[in-house]
Amino acid sequence: MKDQALRFSDTNSGDDSGGRTWGLDGGLFWLVIGGVFTAVATLLLLFSGLKCSFSASLGAAVVPLAFTLFYVFAFKQGKPPGYDTDLLDLWVNGPGFAPNPQLQTPHPLGLSKTADSFPF
């Protein structure tokens, strides 16, 4: 019997997922952790450092956490990579390379020729 070596080839059959933590795709939980940290730091700074009332401090601390959660769940979670930046680019610059039919002038050969358009 001949000694035949097996051929191995890379099939890229592995999972390309970034994983999930706390139900969030990839590393999105780090954004949520950052939002929680910012909220707690804001609460402590306003309540303990600047002697604001607890309700005012809590109200101000909720803002960065709410913004972070809105960003994660509206623009990142379950969306394709780069969705947030592509959407921002669409809002700022409009559609990409596609022509805008409302701004295009009609083609000169496509204009209808009427008796009024000829000078003679």
GROMACS elastic network, one bead per residue, 0.5 to 0.9 nm:
[ bonds ]
;  ai    aj funct       b0    kb
    1     4     6  0.89489   500
   10    13     6  0.80549   500
   11    14     6  0.81913   500
   12    15     6  0.83717   500
   12    16     6  0.89630   500
   13    16     6  0.86857   500
   14    17     6  0.89385   500
   15    18     6  0.85750   500
   16    19     6  0.86829   500
   17    20     6  0.83609   500
   17    25     6  0.83187   500
   17    26     6  0.73755   500
   18    25     6  0.67871   500
   18    27     6  0.74230   500
   19    24     6  0.84409   500
   19    25     6  0.61723   500
   19    26     6  0.50897   500
   19    27     6  0.80476   500
   20    23     6  0.56906   500
   20    24     6  0.53461   500
   20    26     6  0.55244   500
   20    27     6  0.77832   500
   20    28     6  0.87192   500
   20    29     6  0.87309   500
   21    24     6  0.53459   500
   21    25     6  0.67964   500
   21    26     6  0.72200   500
   21    27     6  0.76243   500
   21    28     6  0.81402   500
   21    29     6  0.65351   500
   22    25     6  0.86145   500
   22    29     6  0.71564   500
   23    29     6  0.86363   500
   24    27     6  0.75668   500
   24    28     6  0.59131   500
   24    29     6  0.61372   500
   24    72     6  0.89142   500
   24    77     6  0.66144   500
   24    78     6  0.85439   500
   25    28     6  0.59980   500
   25    29     6  0.78679   500
   25    76     6  0.84131   500
   25    77     6  0.62417   500
   25    78     6  0.71663   500
   26    29     6  0.77198   500
   27    30     6  0.57071   500
   27    31     6  0.75891   500
   28    31     6  0.53068   500
   28    32     6  0.67183   500
   28    33     6  0.88031   500
   28    72     6  0.69969   500
   28    76     6  0.78171   500
   28    77     6  0.76958   500
   29    33     6  0.60654   500
   29    34     6  0.84777   500
   29    72     6  0.88987   500
   30    34     6  0.60363   500
   30    35     6  0.85329   500
   31    35     6  0.62055   500
   31    36     6  0.86779   500
   31    68     6  0.69384   500
   31    69     6  0.84157   500
   31    72     6  0.75350   500
   32    36     6  0.62119   500
   32    37     6  0.85627   500
   32    65     6  0.76560   500
   32    68     6  0.64272   500
   32    69     6  0.66170   500
   32    72     6  0.77174   500
   33    36     6  0.50725   500
   33    37     6  0.60866   500
   33    38     6  0.85429   500
   34    37     6  0.50318   500
   34    38     6  0.60720   500
   34    39     6  0.85144   500
   34    65     6  0.85063   500
   34    68     6  0.82919   500
   35    38     6  0.51026   500
   35    39     6  0.60948   500
   35    40     6  0.86358   500
   35    64     6  0.60127   500
   35    66     6  0.80650   500
   35    67     6  0.81100   500
   35    68     6  0.56303   500
   35    69     6  0.77334   500
   36    39     6  0.50441   500
   36    40     6  0.61656   500
   36    41     6  0.85109   500
   36    62     6  0.89920   500
   36    64     6  0.81016   500
   36    65     6  0.58654   500
   36    68     6  0.87243   500
   37    40     6  0.52086   500
   37    41     6  0.60357   500
   37    42     6  0.84773   500
   37    65     6  0.86324   500
   38    41     6  0.50776   500
   38    42     6  0.59972   500
   38    43     6  0.84980   500
   38    61     6  0.76423   500
   38    64     6  0.66977   500
   38    65     6  0.73411   500
   39    42     6  0.51161   500
   39    43     6  0.61115   500
   39    44     6  0.86466   500
   39    58     6  0.84220   500
   39    60     6  0.81261   500
   39    62     6  0.61548   500
   39    63     6  0.76072   500
   39    64     6  0.60325   500
   39    65     6  0.58228   500
   40    43     6  0.50211   500
   40    44     6  0.61395   500
   40    45     6  0.84763   500
   40    58     6  0.89596   500
   40    61     6  0.67700   500
   40    62     6  0.89958   500
   41    44     6  0.51929   500
   41    45     6  0.59818   500
   41    46     6  0.85184   500
   41    61     6  0.79954   500
   42    45     6  0.51184   500
   42    46     6  0.60439   500
   42    47     6  0.83266   500
   42    57     6  0.73922   500
   42    58     6  0.84037   500
   42    60     6  0.72900   500
   42    61     6  0.53109   500
   42    62     6  0.89236   500
   42    64     6  0.88203   500
   43    46     6  0.54015   500
   43    47     6  0.58490   500
   43    48     6  0.80105   500
   43    54     6  0.80776   500
   43    56     6  0.89759   500
   43    57     6  0.52052   500
   43    58     6  0.58560   500
   43    59     6  0.86284   500
   43    60     6  0.73421   500
   43    61     6  0.52516   500
   43    62     6  0.86533   500
   44    47     6  0.52533   500
   44    48     6  0.53793   500
   44    49     6  0.68358   500
   44    50     6  0.88849   500
   44    57     6  0.79484   500
   44    61     6  0.89409   500
   45    48     6  0.56764   500
   45    50     6  0.63987   500
   45    51     6  0.84724   500
   45    57     6  0.83943   500
   46    49     6  0.56050   500
   46    51     6  0.62432   500
   46    52     6  0.56016   500
   46    53     6  0.81315   500
   46    54     6  0.83380   500
   46    56     6  0.83618   500
   46    57     6  0.54668   500
   46    58     6  0.87191   500
   46    60     6  0.84759   500
   46    61     6  0.87026   500
   47    50     6  0.60065   500
   47    53     6  0.62395   500
   47    54     6  0.58947   500
   47    56     6  0.83617   500
   47    57     6  0.56805   500
   47    58     6  0.83916   500
   48    51     6  0.53735   500
   48    52     6  0.75931   500
   49    52     6  0.82210   500
   51    54     6  0.86171   500
   52    55     6  0.84026   500
   52    56     6  0.66228   500
   52    57     6  0.62669   500
   53    56     6  0.53537   500
   53    57     6  0.61261   500
   53    58     6  0.85236   500
   54    57     6  0.50108   500
   54    58     6  0.59204   500
   54    59     6  0.84235   500
   55    58     6  0.50216   500
   55    59     6  0.60055   500
   55    60     6  0.85827   500
   56    59     6  0.50362   500
   56    60     6  0.62136   500
   56    61     6  0.85228   500
   57    60     6  0.51985   500
   57    61     6  0.60461   500
   57    62     6  0.86737   500
   58    62     6  0.61738   500
   58    63     6  0.89839   500
   59    62     6  0.53806   500
   59    63     6  0.70233   500
   60    63     6  0.56183   500
   60    64     6  0.79952   500
   61    64     6  0.63920   500
   61    65     6  0.71320   500
   62    65     6  0.52602   500
   62    66     6  0.59004   500
   62    67     6  0.84808   500
   63    66     6  0.51955   500
   63    67     6  0.60846   500
   63    68     6  0.85888   500
   64    67     6  0.50538   500
   64    68     6  0.60763   500
   64    69     6  0.85886   500
   65    68     6  0.51292   500
   65    69     6  0.61603   500
   65    70     6  0.85108   500
   66    69     6  0.51578   500
   66    70     6  0.60067   500
   66    71     6  0.85082   500
   67    70     6  0.51294   500
   67    71     6  0.61232   500
   67    72     6  0.86426   500
   68    71     6  0.51225   500
   68    72     6  0.61430   500
   68    73     6  0.86184   500
   69    72     6  0.51409   500
   69    73     6  0.60503   500
   69    74     6  0.81883   500
   70    73     6  0.54237   500
   70    74     6  0.56503   500
   70    75     6  0.78879   500
   71    74     6  0.53841   500
   71    75     6  0.55106   500
   71    76     6  0.69536   500
   71    77     6  0.89232   500
   71    84     6  0.88308   500
   72    75     6  0.57365   500
   72    77     6  0.58653   500
   73    76     6  0.59515   500
   73    77     6  0.51127   500
   73    78     6  0.81354   500
   74    77     6  0.69652   500
   74    79     6  0.87357   500
   74    84     6  0.89188   500
   75    78     6  0.84045   500
   75    79     6  0.67993   500
   75    83     6  0.67553   500
   75    84     6  0.53136   500
   75    87     6  0.87241   500
   76    79     6  0.53859   500
   76    80     6  0.76871   500
   76    81     6  0.78500   500
   76    82     6  0.84662   500
   76    83     6  0.71384   500
   76    84     6  0.67376   500
   77    80     6  0.86023   500
   79    82     6  0.83282   500
   79    83     6  0.62975   500
   79    84     6  0.85147   500
   80    83     6  0.56432   500
   80    84     6  0.88960   500
   81    84     6  0.80602   500
   82    85     6  0.54038   500
   82    86     6  0.60050   500
   82    87     6  0.84913   500
   83    86     6  0.51389   500
   83    87     6  0.60114   500
   83    88     6  0.85618   500
   84    87     6  0.52003   500
   84    88     6  0.62221   500
   84    89     6  0.86271   500
   85    88     6  0.50460   500
   85    89     6  0.60905   500
   85    90     6  0.85516   500
   86    89     6  0.50203   500
   86    90     6  0.61365   500
   86    91     6  0.86719   500
   87    91     6  0.62229   500
   87    92     6  0.86318   500
   88    91     6  0.50898   500
   88    92     6  0.61404   500
   88    93     6  0.84182   500
   89    92     6  0.51375   500
   89    93     6  0.56729   500
   89    94     6  0.72005   500
   89    95     6  0.85284   500
   89    96     6  0.88474   500
   90    93     6  0.54313   500
   90    95     6  0.57145   500
   90    96     6  0.74520   500
   91    94     6  0.56990   500
   91    95     6  0.83567   500
   93    96     6  0.75832   500
   95    98     6  0.65172   500
   95    99     6  0.84223   500
   95   100     6  0.82631   500
   96    99     6  0.83890   500
   99   102     6  0.88754   500
   99   103     6  0.82426   500
   99   104     6  0.76868   500
  100   103     6  0.55953   500
  100   104     6  0.65203   500
  101   104     6  0.52958   500
  101   105     6  0.84333   500
  102   105     6  0.83717   500
  104   107     6  0.87638   500
  105   108     6  0.86625   500
  106   109     6  0.86144   500
  106   110     6  0.71143   500
  106   111     6  0.73011   500
  107   110     6  0.52637   500
  107   111     6  0.68309   500
  108   111     6  0.55949   500
  109   112     6  0.81807   500
  113   116     6  0.81733   500
  113   117     6  0.64221   500
  113   118     6  0.80341   500
  114   117     6  0.55143   500
  114   118     6  0.73899   500
  115   118     6  0.58709   500
  115   119     6  0.87146   500
  116   119     6  0.75726   500
